Each structure stands twice: as C-alpha cells, then as structure tokens.
Amino acid sequence: MEELKIECLSGCLSRLQVLVYSPQGSLLWEIREIPTTSWLVHFTKFRSAMELWLEWNSADDTMEVIMKRDAGLFRQSYEIFAGGSLLWTIKMAGFFGVRTWKVLDRHGEIAGQVKFANPFIVGPQNGCVVNARGEVVSEIQWSSLGIFSSHPKGRVFLFSTESGDRILSVGASLIRLCAIQQR
C-alpha cells in the first residue's frame, strides 16, 4: 500500500493549485488550473459548468499530465492525458452521477468505477476506485472543511501497482476536490 498526500493551496475563488506528495514526503506533482474562462465567470458558480484544464507538472520533469473537462453540467466527463496520449476518461454514471463515475480506458472500454459515499459537498468525502474485476485500486479521503476553511487536504491509499493507477486515483480525487470547491 502506498499513501499519497494531497494539499490544496488555493481558496475557492482563486485558480486551483494542488501539491501531491509521495509516501516519503517528496513532491510528486504540482497541479495548477490553466485559465479557460474570463476572470468574471471564474468568480461565479457557473464555473462548475465551464471548461476546466488542469496541468500536472512532475517534480522531476519526467512527465506532464493534462486533465481536462469540457463544458457541460449534467454529463460531465474528465479526460486524463499523459505524454500527449489519452490514458483515462472518467464520466458521470448517471444524470446527476455525483456518487458514481465510470472509468474508461484509452480505447473507450469500461475499466472500472469511481464511487463516493457522500453525495453532498459538506462533511468528509470518502471514495474508492474499483477496477473492472471489482478489486479496489485505491481509497480516497478528503477531510471535512471547517466553516472558514477552504484549503482541503486529502489522501489517496493506493493498493495497485499497475501502470496508470496512480494517475487515475489522483485524478479521481481531483474530481471530488473540484466538486467541493464548485469548480
């Protein structure tokens, strides 16, 4: 098992900036939001339906990952690219699929699910990534925010050593972070 720590440095109304740390405490990725909308729309709740681009820069400059969401509210879909090619697509499983998301591989075939226990954005956020065989790949935890706190901290417990599962699990946790901060 590998535990990754995720720290959100940005408040709800600023551009997203996240740091992901290895179990040893070294920086793995610095993730930042690339502006895609006007600054005025960014300060409204409409931004959760707008296009979103997250750029992941690895600390050792070996890999760049892009996570993007096209504009849309009821059928959100996130695509994760590494090295210019599609790795994963994470789509809402239903009309308001805030609890369950389908994971598709680069060929568009179902590779698993992301499930969250709490459908609301208040309270602790616990979830898991499950592969197509029903095995838990990782568990995701975001702490409950205080009244005036907007800098959540999360953890990803990775149980799989398969290639790409680390990126998938961090991507799934970022989807929940975007929901918490209404991005």
Protein Blocks (a to p, Z undefined) as FASTA:
>chain_A
ZZdddddfbdfkbccddddddfkopafbdcddddfbdfklmmpcklmmmccddddddfkl
paccdddddedfklgcddddeehiafbdcddfblblmkbccdddfkopafbdcddfblbf
gdjdddddddfkopafbdcddddddfklcbdcdddddfbfbehklmmmmmmmmmmmmmmn
oZZ
